Amino acid sequence: MVAVVATLSFAPVGSASPGLAVGAVENELLWNTAQTVSVARHLGLRTMVVNLEWEPRLNDLEQGQIDALNRVVTTAGGVRIVLGVHNNWMRTPVDEPGRQRYCEFAANALRRYPQINDIIVWNEPNLGFFWRPQFDADGASEAPRAYFQLAAHCYDVLHGVRPGANVVGPVNSHWGNDNPNGFSNVSHSPPRFIRELGAAYRASGRQRPLFDTLGHHPYPLR
């Protein structure tokens, strides 16, 4: 049931000292809540990551998502819940209305659930499966610049709702071929994505951060 085990490094809420939370990414927690929590506690996991699917029409959680998270926060006492919000490339929030709805959706999750303080802005934006376009028509990097706009807006919105929120990003995949003309898996390698994201940040003149915790998926080769 708990299929993917991960380690997430966080700064504990209210403390500047570093901490390590060992847990799992497991959406079974949303619908098979009690059994999943029982297994997590048996394994000694202190953190569980669950993901909500965001649709471009939404600026607030749907009733089914609310019901699922209600079960989670009332059952998972003592387990730190990290909330991811994303979808696939067909729903990438690349324009201003999309960014506004997405960030408001995430903000409403924080408003509804004071028990949740960690929120991941999108998922693996360096991959074409989750974010398109990766490159523009001339082959120049596009996804890092677009993700910068989303991350900046969400950071400001989420910290406006809760100044102590822990905003996590960009949570890149470790895969990436930097080939805008690739037959498949058109994507950015994590180093290039982060360099391009940093270039967009500097060019913007922004002074506030983009996220509080750097997220990355360090999948093994085998």
KAFEN-V623230 format. One line per field, one symbol per residue. burial: b if it has 24 or more other C-alpha atoms within 12 Angstrom, else e. Layout:
BEGIN
burial->???
END
This chain:
BEGIN
burial->ebeebbebbbeeeeeeeeeebbbbbbbbbbeebeebbebbbeeebbbbbbbbbbbbebbbbeeebeebbbbbbebbeebbbbbbbbbbbebbbbeeebbbbbbbbbbbbbeebebbbbbbbbbbbbbbbbbbbbbeeeeebbbbbbbbbbbbbbbbbbbebbebbbbbbbbbbbbbbbbbeeeebbbbbbebbbebbeebbeeeeeeebbbbbbbbbeeeee
END
